[in-house]
Amino acid sequence: MNGSLSKSLLRLNPYLKSSQIARYAPLLNIPFESHYHSGTSNPLNFFNQNLDPLYSEGFAPFVNKERSVNIVKKHLQKSAGRDLVNRMLYVDTKTWLVDDLLLKADKMTIANSLELRVSFLDHKVLEFAGSLPGKYKVHGFTTKYILKVVLSNRVPQEILNRKKVGFPVPYNAWLRTDLKDWIRDLLLDREALHRGYFNRYCIERLISQNTALGGSYSKELFSLAVLELWHREFLGKQEASSRQNAFDPAPVL
């Protein structure tokens, strides 16, 4: 995307970041169905752009990339014929909402003994919103358009027009600063590499490029870190228990 167009978009929406424009603009030239899978699986992420193979020679034959996105493709097929905004919302409602956002909200509130009610998810409200065309939901750069119009005389403009705030995890900053050495030690640790999933030189390049490009690949690193920690928390304990049982003396009858 050229500089003049980037400046025009920034004038229209001051909340847009130049990094966001640079990151997502190339997707405009790619078929929607081929990239709207998740935030970590679009064609522009590190694993799809990097020439070095991520998976080891022994593990690669067992990887089925098509199977991993079949669930999203199923929802895209069901929403075929609707406008682009509603297709995106349908996919998000069936995947991201139930498997991520609501899960986080439940865990955070329950952990703090709070009772949470998500009023906009009342089934009547949700069904009505689902029936509306996309132009009522996204109007130019204005999101929640019809809701803001309806509430314009009831809710202060400071609330209606404030920047959206979700559940952000600042792993982008963490992995470039305080956790920079930790992520390298974790992913390049002998135990992690011994699993035989990934090629070491690809992980090394991912870490170095993330540092050089100001955290552009933090999401990929974070995903790999979660996978490794999951192995250590669950499979590691099972393996340790199996080894212990193998050396335990037989019970005396």
Secondary structure as UniProt FT lines:
FT   HELIX           3..12
FT   TURN            14..15
FT   HELIX           18..24
FT   HELIX           25..29
FT   HELIX           32..35
FT   TURN            36..37
FT   TURN            39..40
FT   TURN            43..44
FT   HELIX           46..49
FT   TURN            57..59
FT   HELIX           60..62
FT   HELIX           65..78
FT   TURN            79..81
FT   HELIX           84..92
FT   HELIX           93..101
FT   HELIX           102..111
FT   TURN            112..113
FT   HELIX           119..121
FT   HELIX           123..131
FT   HELIX           134..136
FT   STRAND          138..139
FT   TURN            140..141
FT   STRAND          142..143
FT   HELIX           145..150
FT   TURN            151..154
FT   HELIX           157..160
FT   HELIX           171..174
FT   TURN            175..179
FT   HELIX           180..187
FT   HELIX           190..193
FT   TURN            194..195
FT   HELIX           200..212
FT   TURN            213..214
FT   TURN            216..217
FT   HELIX           218..230
FT   HELIX           231..235
FT   HELIX           236..247
//
